[in-house]
Amino acid sequence: MTTAPNEVIVVKVGSSLLIGENGNVRRKWLETLVSDIAKRHQDGASVIIVSSGSIALGARNLGLEKGGRASLADAQAAASVGQITLSSLWSELLAEHDITAAQMLLTLDDMEDRKRYLNATATLEKLLENRAIPVINENDSVATDEIRFGDNDRLAARVAQAASADRVLLLSDIDGLYDRTAGSETEGQFIGLVEQVDARIMAMADGSSSSGLGSGGMTSKLEAARIANLAGIELSIISGQEDHPLERYQLTNVGTLFKASGQANARKSWLGGRLTSAGTITIDAGAAAALAEGNSLLAAGIITIEGQFERSDVVDIAGADGQIIARGLAEYDALDCAKIIGRRSSELEALLGYSPRSAVVHRNQMVLV
């Protein structure tokens, strides 16, 4: 990996790398990472840091069990204490390289709501324009189980979308993806390049966090890769165990690269990266084939609908097997959509009592996933 001037890089650092087994910050290691980041910054690249660690740091200060994850209340309290330490640490180390740090705390709602997402995009753009390095974490002190990312891997991918980044680097306690089945005691075959995150690739994931400090695992990293790739952003999983992990990756190229194909427009990137939806529309094989060819979703191809969605809400579109194949903005609310399931376009006006729209989900407001 070589860094180009004007490149935007998102670097995600997990709790297991930042915090040692004794519960203290791995400061010497972190200093080498900051040195790597500063070098790229000085070479003209823009860097965004997505950093875990607030819950682990706060739990230590408060004396909470299970790393502060015994309950949601514990996690929220630990995060509110630990975030002060975490942001101060990054600010101090970056300042040693004459770099200004900026803190941004985001929730899932911030990235799922279109207006708030655009606000976050504008803030990131202004910070990078002024050569500050944003340090981003999930706002765990206010997020609930229902409205949280739950891991910073997917947050990093969504931030990359918002910042129109060129690449995401997920620093991990392993050096990439291995082809192995769940529960296998063998290491398996290392995979250096992934062209597409499909069901076969997802089956290789282990959803647990080996350290017990973090909340992610390989599953969250693969989901992050899918989100980034939908926006035309490359993502790499690399080892962060050794000193100078970014320099090490640039010299050795050891890691798993998830290659992006093409570049989606901004709205479709936002749609494809969403983690929540207001409902699900299940379609038949003919409609699924039509979507794959770039067509809109018509009422004739719908089998069932679920959810109480309104017009312009985000809905998932699933095949007959239940697999999500697309996501888009509904042109009808759920009540009217239920009236026209399986009907031809020529029948819709009589059923609805008004002139129908051209599609249930228009291709310009839809992205295949």
Beta strands, then each sheet from edge to edge (+ up, - down):
strand 1: 8-13
strand 2: 46-51
strand 3: 101-106
strand 4: 133-138
strand 5: 167-172
strand 6: 177-179
strand 7: 189-191
strand 8: 193-194
strand 9: 234-239
strand 10: 256-258
strand 11: 279-283
strand 12: 302-306
strand 13: 314-318
strand 14: 324-329
strand 15: 366-368
sheet 1: 3+ 4+ 2+ 1+ 5+ 9+ 10- 8-
sheet 2: 6+ 7-
sheet 3: 12+ 11- 13- 14+ 15-
end
